[in-house]
Amino acid sequence: MLPYVIVLVILAVSALFSIREVKESDTDIHRKKKTFLLLFSCSLLYLLMILKAPLAGDYSRYADNFLNSAGKSFRFYLERKKEVGFYMFTKLLSEISLSTFFYFAVTSAIVCICLFFFLNRYAYNKKYAVYFYYTIGLFAFSFAGLRQTLAMSLCLFAYEAIRKRKPVRFLLLVGIAFLFHKSAAFFLPAYFLGRIPWKAKYHIPILLAYGITGILFDRLYGVIASWLDYDYGIESTGNGSIFLIILIIIGFLGIIYRKELMALDKDSLLFLNMHFVVILLWLFRLFTRTAERPAFYYLYGSIILLDRILSLKQQETEKEKTRKFLLLFSVVLFGVFFLYRTLRDGNLTPYVWILG
């Protein structure tokens, strides 16, 4: 547990010390400094990922799968035709070195490198963004769902394809991610949803479609859960409603500051829309954990949205005080939420060093 707390404190202090940093001060020197600090933060996460011994939970099962792949051929995985990209990649790594440390060093590097480029490209204050990534649940999920985490990491490059309206590039990236985990197919609607203007004529049909999905939820859940090979029952972790409240608060702030966000960068629409997709999906997550999987693909947009909201410089003194309060409140809230979830996550605790 201690290693997580140390990294949490480092990232939290870094975020709070940058409370005066805003988008307007984005000089070349300042950008290079933020990029370096982001690289340092991602390196901390990387060390935390690779130095943990895979002795429990899903993390240990990925280690076992890697070791078992040495006794199987490439043809065996090709004939399985199930998420062949991940298993072929795993097999390839086992041919290079049959060391679980090497395996997680490579896979964790992919996750952290993709995260670095994504946050460096879209976050205003990168220290906020990496802190929220660490505490919002995506970091913890990387220990439990390595296949999907790799797929989600590849999909991070698809955000640029959405922004620049490059459908072929978008489909290619999602297609590659699909070979690692077929839940990547749920990210396909992002190409259209991410660019929808905030007008009633666009959102009313979406809400109607969501309502119809709710009515047919039982049937759709059975089909989707079977397709994903999941057998999750009614939500029982006890934190789904808490997280939904947090998501709604972020969405509420996004609506309040929407005009200011758009004035600074019109691409903020993309991340605002992504966040509301998370909210809609998380409503279903209260009934089944299966809905958590597609929601995670869009949750990266929530990180950028919150980062941008808290980075907005307010001209009025009272509004600036509100921004600083929101930042302090967010850092504390997400920190407590992270500690609460970590204590309950068998994939994270106890933290046993790889050489321990």
Secondary structure as GFF3:
##gff-version 3
##sequence-region A 1 356
A	DSSP	alpha_helix	2	17	.	.	.	ID=ss1
A	DSSP	three_ten_helix	23	25	.	.	.	ID=ss2
A	DSSP	alpha_helix	28	50	.	.	.	ID=ss3
A	DSSP	alpha_helix	57	68	.	.	.	ID=ss4
A	DSSP	three_ten_helix	69	71	.	.	.	ID=ss5
A	DSSP	alpha_helix	74	80	.	.	.	ID=ss6
A	DSSP	alpha_helix	84	96	.	.	.	ID=ss7
A	DSSP	alpha_helix	100	122	.	.	.	ID=ss8
A	DSSP	alpha_helix	126	136	.	.	.	ID=ss9
A	DSSP	alpha_helix	138	144	.	.	.	ID=ss10
A	DSSP	alpha_helix	146	155	.	.	.	ID=ss11
A	DSSP	alpha_helix	158	163	.	.	.	ID=ss12
A	DSSP	alpha_helix	167	180	.	.	.	ID=ss13
A	DSSP	three_ten_helix	182	187	.	.	.	ID=ss14
A	DSSP	alpha_helix	190	193	.	.	.	ID=ss15
A	DSSP	alpha_helix	200	215	.	.	.	ID=ss16
A	DSSP	alpha_helix	217	228	.	.	.	ID=ss17
A	DSSP	alpha_helix	240	256	.	.	.	ID=ss18
A	DSSP	alpha_helix	258	264	.	.	.	ID=ss19
A	DSSP	alpha_helix	268	285	.	.	.	ID=ss20
A	DSSP	three_ten_helix	289	291	.	.	.	ID=ss21
A	DSSP	alpha_helix	292	310	.	.	.	ID=ss22
A	DSSP	alpha_helix	317	344	.	.	.	ID=ss23
###
